[in-house]
């Protein structure tokens, strides 16, 4: 694999959206392997105003919906970012039939196609650690990422609090798991992993809670149970490959207001309003 990667450097059209934490996972993997994998960023999902069912176009956020690029709709059945489309090294043509999508899958795919070895890999060479990481990538996705939207989208204070407490419980569970290695990252010897990249986009975005939900929704810094999490956070966000992927905080804060007032017309927003977790969205219902 390493020999192949050095001979033919993989290149992709990367269908993404600057604000999307799911896409951010793929961005982190691509930047981690920036010296091995090339990509062209394509902003493929955004917001547009549309008329309501009475033919009226509003002037507020309540009338904003997602637009999606035709290339995204052709290459991904769910029309979601991130989506990676391989580009032929000889012809320069993109092959939409080989598109890779689903955010955690894209992390693993980029790592494997990069040809990296040793500590540069995001996937451990130890089969037991590899299995543990797969379990925990799914676990933090459900317990530390999905509740983020419940805190923001749900309009009932009690429901918001319930989602926030669920998130804290997930972070404490993650913190406990971090103690199994020398830390501060999920794998030993400071090896960045799929688990770290699965959680990082949401961990970065937790700051919006204070603006939209108040000081009672801030991740506490004085809780001993969360100390490993905060050490993990500092380690991850000190990395140059991570720093250069981060969206501007003020710009993102303005964007996420669409979710905080419950009006975002996205699949995730619709799913949470429907009463299910973000990771349980349904293409037909949402």
C-alpha positions as CSV (number, residue, x, y, z in Angstrom):
1,X,0.0,0.0,0.0
2,X,2.8,2.4,0.9
3,X,4.6,1.8,-2.4
4,X,1.4,2.3,-4.3
5,X,0.6,5.6,-2.5
6,X,4.1,7.0,-3.3
7,X,3.8,6.0,-7.0
8,X,0.3,7.3,-7.5
9,X,-0.8,10.1,-5.2
10,X,-4.6,9.7,-4.6
11,X,-6.7,12.8,-5.5
12,X,-10.3,13.5,-4.8
13,X,-13.0,16.0,-5.4
14,X,-14.1,16.7,-1.8
15,X,-17.8,17.6,-1.7
16,X,-18.1,19.4,1.6
17,X,-19.7,22.3,3.6
18,X,-17.6,24.7,5.7
19,X,-20.0,24.6,8.6
20,X,-20.8,20.9,8.8
21,X,-19.1,18.9,11.7
22,X,-19.8,15.6,9.9
23,X,-17.8,16.9,6.9
24,X,-15.2,18.3,9.3
25,X,-14.3,14.7,10.2
26,X,-13.2,14.0,6.6
27,X,-11.4,17.3,6.5
28,X,-9.4,16.3,9.5
29,X,-8.4,13.0,7.9
30,X,-7.4,14.7,4.7
31,X,-5.3,17.3,6.4
32,X,-3.7,14.7,8.6
33,X,-2.6,13.0,5.4
34,X,-2.0,16.2,3.4
35,X,1.4,15.0,2.3
36,X,0.0,11.8,0.9
37,X,-3.5,12.7,-0.5
38,X,-4.6,15.5,-2.7
39,X,-8.1,17.0,-2.8
40,X,-10.1,19.8,-4.3
41,X,-12.6,21.3,-1.9
42,X,-16.1,21.8,-3.5
43,X,-18.6,23.7,-1.4
44,X,-21.6,21.4,-2.2
45,X,-24.2,22.3,0.4
46,X,-25.4,25.6,1.8
47,X,-28.6,27.6,2.5
48,X,-31.2,29.4,0.4
49,X,-34.5,31.1,0.8
50,X,-37.6,29.5,-0.5
51,X,-41.3,30.3,-0.5
52,X,-43.5,28.6,2.1
53,X,-46.6,26.5,1.3
54,X,-48.6,29.7,0.9
55,X,-46.2,31.1,-1.7
56,X,-44.7,33.6,0.8
57,X,-41.0,34.2,1.1
58,X,-40.1,35.3,4.6
59,X,-37.3,37.5,5.7
60,X,-36.1,35.5,8.6
61,X,-34.3,32.3,9.2
62,X,-37.5,30.4,9.3
63,X,-37.5,30.3,5.5
64,X,-34.0,29.0,5.0
65,X,-33.4,25.5,3.6
66,X,-30.4,23.6,2.3
67,X,-29.4,23.7,-1.3
68,X,-27.3,20.8,-2.6
69,X,-25.0,20.7,-5.7
70,X,-26.1,18.5,-8.5
71,X,-22.7,16.6,-8.2
72,X,-23.6,15.8,-4.6
73,X,-27.0,14.6,-5.5
74,X,-25.7,12.4,-8.3
75,X,-22.8,10.8,-6.4
76,X,-24.4,10.2,-2.9
77,X,-27.9,8.7,-2.6
78,X,-28.5,10.7,0.6
79,X,-27.0,13.9,-0.9
80,X,-25.0,14.5,2.3
81,X,-21.5,15.7,3.0
82,X,-18.8,14.6,3.2
83,X,-18.5,12.8,-0.1
84,X,-15.2,12.0,-1.8
85,X,-15.0,11.4,-5.5
86,X,-11.8,9.9,-6.9
87,X,-10.1,11.7,-9.7
88,X,-8.1,9.6,-12.3
89,X,-4.4,10.6,-12.2
90,X,-4.1,10.3,-16.0
91,X,-7.3,11.7,-17.4
92,X,-8.2,14.0,-14.6
93,X,-11.8,12.7,-14.8
94,X,-13.8,12.2,-11.6
95,X,-15.5,8.9,-11.2
96,X,-18.8,9.4,-9.3
97,X,-19.5,5.7,-9.4
98,X,-16.7,5.2,-6.8
99,X,-17.8,8.0,-4.4
100,X,-17.1,7.4,-0.8
101,X,-19.4,8.8,1.9
102,X,-20.6,8.6,5.5
103,X,-18.3,10.6,7.8
104,X,-16.6,7.9,9.9
105,X,-16.2,5.7,6.8
106,X,-14.4,8.6,5.0
107,X,-11.9,8.8,7.9
108,X,-11.0,5.2,7.6
109,X,-10.9,5.3,3.8
110,X,-8.6,8.3,3.7
111,X,-6.3,6.6,6.2
112,X,-6.1,3.4,4.2
113,X,-5.6,4.9,0.8
114,X,-2.9,7.3,2.1
115,X,-0.5,4.4,2.4
116,X,0.7,5.8,5.8
117,X,2.4,3.5,8.3
118,X,3.3,3.4,12.0
119,X,2.1,6.3,14.2
120,X,1.0,8.3,11.1
121,X,-1.9,5.9,10.7
122,X,-5.3,6.8,12.2
123,X,-6.1,3.1,12.5
124,X,-4.0,1.0,15.0
125,X,-2.0,-2.0,13.7
126,X,-3.1,-3.9,16.8
127,X,-6.3,-5.8,16.0
128,X,-7.6,-5.4,19.6
129,X,-7.0,-1.6,19.6
130,X,-8.5,-1.4,16.2
131,X,-11.7,-3.1,17.4
132,X,-11.8,-0.9,20.5
133,X,-11.5,2.2,18.4
134,X,-14.4,1.1,16.1
135,X,-16.6,0.6,19.2
136,X,-15.7,4.0,20.6
137,X,-16.0,5.9,17.4
138,X,-19.6,4.7,17.3
139,X,-20.1,5.4,21.0
140,X,-18.9,9.0,21.0
141,X,-20.9,9.6,17.8
142,X,-24.1,8.6,19.6
143,X,-23.3,9.9,23.1
144,X,-21.1,13.0,22.6
145,X,-22.1,14.3,19.1
146,X,-25.8,13.6,18.6
147,X,-26.9,15.3,21.9
148,X,-25.3,18.5,20.6
149,X,-28.3,19.0,18.3
150,X,-30.8,18.2,21.1
151,X,-29.4,21.0,23.2
152,X,-29.7,23.4,20.3
153,X,-32.8,22.4,18.3
154,X,-35.2,21.4,21.1
155,X,-37.2,24.4,22.3
156,X,-38.3,23.1,25.7
157,X,-35.9,23.9,28.5
158,X,-36.3,20.5,30.2
159,X,-35.6,18.7,26.9
160,X,-32.5,20.8,26.3
161,X,-31.2,20.0,29.8
162,X,-31.9,16.3,29.3
163,X,-29.8,16.3,26.1
164,X,-27.0,18.3,27.8
165,X,-26.9,15.9,30.8
166,X,-26.7,13.0,28.3
167,X,-23.8,14.7,26.5
168,X,-21.9,15.2,29.8
169,X,-22.5,11.5,30.7
170,X,-21.0,10.6,27.3
171,X,-18.0,12.8,27.8
172,X,-17.4,11.3,31.3
173,X,-17.6,7.8,29.8
174,X,-15.1,8.9,27.2
175,X,-12.8,10.4,29.8
176,X,-12.8,7.1,31.8
177,X,-11.8,5.2,28.6
178,X,-9.0,7.6,28.0
179,X,-7.4,6.5,31.2
180,X,-6.8,3.0,29.7
181,X,-3.7,4.3,27.8
182,X,-0.9,6.7,28.6
183,X,-3.0,9.5,27.0
184,X,-3.8,12.2,26.3
185,X,-5.2,10.8,23.0
186,X,-7.4,7.7,22.6
187,X,-4.6,5.4,21.4
188,X,-1.3,5.1,23.2
189,X,1.9,7.0,22.3
190,X,-0.1,10.1,21.1
191,X,-1.2,8.4,18.0
192,X,-4.2,10.3,16.5
193,X,-7.1,7.9,15.7
194,X,-10.6,7.6,14.2
195,X,-12.0,8.2,17.6
196,X,-10.3,11.5,18.1
197,X,-11.4,12.7,14.7
198,X,-15.0,11.5,15.3
199,X,-15.4,13.6,18.4
200,X,-13.2,16.6,17.6
201,X,-15.6,18.6,15.3
202,X,-18.3,18.6,18.0
203,X,-15.8,19.2,20.9
204,X,-14.7,22.4,19.1
205,X,-18.3,23.5,18.6
206,X,-19.5,23.1,22.2
207,X,-18.6,26.8,22.8
208,X,-21.9,27.8,21.1
209,X,-23.9,26.5,24.1
210,X,-23.0,29.4,26.3
211,X,-24.2,31.9,23.6
212,X,-27.5,30.3,22.8
213,X,-28.3,28.3,26.0
214,X,-26.5,30.2,28.8
215,X,-23.8,29.5,31.3
216,X,-25.5,26.5,32.7
217,X,-24.8,24.7,29.5
218,X,-21.0,25.1,29.5
219,X,-18.8,22.0,29.7
220,X,-17.5,22.2,33.2
221,X,-13.7,22.6,33.7
222,X,-13.5,21.8,37.4
223,X,-15.0,18.3,37.3
224,X,-12.3,15.7,38.0
225,X,-14.3,13.1,35.9
226,X,-13.8,15.4,32.9
227,X,-10.1,16.1,33.4
228,X,-8.9,13.5,30.9
229,X,-11.3,14.9,28.3
230,X,-9.9,18.5,28.8
231,X,-6.4,17.1,28.5
232,X,-7.5,15.3,25.3
233,X,-9.0,18.5,24.0
234,X,-5.9,20.6,24.6
235,X,-3.7,17.9,22.9
236,X,-5.9,17.5,19.8
237,X,-6.4,21.3,19.2
238,X,-2.7,22.0,19.6
239,X,-2.0,20.1,16.4
240,X,-1.3,22.1,13.3
241,X,-3.2,19.7,11.1
242,X,-6.2,20.2,13.3
243,X,-5.8,24.0,13.7
244,X,-5.9,24.7,10.0
245,X,-9.3,22.9,9.6
246,X,-11.2,25.0,12.2
247,X,-14.0,27.3,11.0
248,X,-14.1,30.9,12.2
249,X,-15.9,30.9,15.6
250,X,-17.9,34.1,15.0
251,X,-19.0,32.9,11.5
252,X,-20.0,29.5,12.8
253,X,-21.9,31.0,15.8
254,X,-24.0,33.0,13.4
255,X,-24.6,30.0,11.2
256,X,-25.7,27.7,14.1
257,X,-28.4,30.2,15.1
258,X,-30.6,28.5,12.5
259,X,-30.5,25.4,14.8
260,X,-30.7,27.3,18.0
261,X,-34.0,28.9,17.1
262,X,-35.3,25.5,15.9
263,X,-35.7,26.7,12.3
264,X,-32.9,24.9,10.4
265,X,-34.4,22.9,7.5
266,X,-31.7,20.2,7.3
267,X,-32.0,16.5,7.7
268,X,-30.4,16.6,11.1
269,X,-32.6,19.5,12.3
270,X,-35.7,17.8,11.0
271,X,-34.8,14.5,12.7
272,X,-34.2,16.2,16.1
273,X,-37.5,18.2,15.8
274,X,-39.2,14.9,15.0
275,X,-37.9,13.5,18.4
276,X,-35.1,11.2,17.4
277,X,-31.3,11.5,17.7
278,X,-29.3,13.1,15.0
279,X,-27.6,9.8,14.1
280,X,-31.1,8.3,13.6
281,X,-32.1,10.6,10.8
282,X,-34.2,9.0,8.0
283,X,-33.8,10.0,4.4
284,X,-37.5,9.5,3.7
285,X,-38.9,11.2,6.9
286,X,-36.3,14.0,7.3
